[in-house]
Amino acid sequence: MGRIFEVRKATMFARWDRMAKQFTRIGKEIAIAVKTGGPDSSTNPALRRCMQNAKAVNMPKDRVEAAIKRALGKEMDNYEEILYEGYGPHGVAILVETATDNHVRTVANVKSHFTKGGGSLGNSGSVSFQFKKMGVFKLNPAGLNTEELELELIDAGLEELGESTGENGEDILVLRCGFTDFGNMQKALEEKGLTPISAELEWIPSTTVPVNDTQAEDVSKLIERLEQDDDVQKVFHNMG
């Protein structure tokens, strides 16, 4: 019984840690969106996207509102978005998106993570050419005719439509569009009365590097190290 309790407690703490990281990431995204486009989500698509994503991870409304207010304050840190590129173990390409108020600290930490994780930090452009930046929208498929939706969204820039499974085993409809069509797709979905579960800009690999289970574990350890860093927002890879 004691062992079961310890496992459940560890799982609970891991869930809380993941949630705290998600809240911090979205809080920074809100700050950047407000600084760039203002606090009104009706006229700021980037902030509207952040608020949708906050809802998707069950971020409390008062925390979202507090993040917006902090972003308007003079004492608020100005975050700079920086993309780092490198290789992990076994030739796996890795992109690291960061939001930082101290790029000297961030680059030193990211370089250390790569080195300790058996990889190496590269120069700008050394890895990103193997990825394509795309808008990724996730929808609840209930009541949707996917064939009709696909045809209707082509003019908005839809490039891919597929299905996925959520963290709780639920079905999810995944739409992908080019980076420059993100706003068009967001507007098209809003006009259809469809609210995405989440709307993100992601780096999608053009090709993947096949790895076995042991190699995948090596790469995953490095990715986990990077994701635990407070300055890191998202990590993308081409591990197959």
Secondary structure, 3 states (H helix, E strand, C coil): CHHHHHHHHHHHHHHHHHHHHHHHHHHHHHHHHHHHHCCCCCCCHHHHHHHHHHHHCCCCHHHHHHHHHHHHCCCCCCCEEEEEEEECHHHCEEEEEEEECCHHHHHHHHHHHHHHCCCEECCCCCCHHHEEEEEEEEECCCCCCHHHHHHHHHHHCEEEEEEEECCCCCEEEEEEEEHHHHHHHHHHHHHCCCCCCEEEEEEEECCCECCCHHHHHHHHHHHHHHHCCCCEEEEEECEC
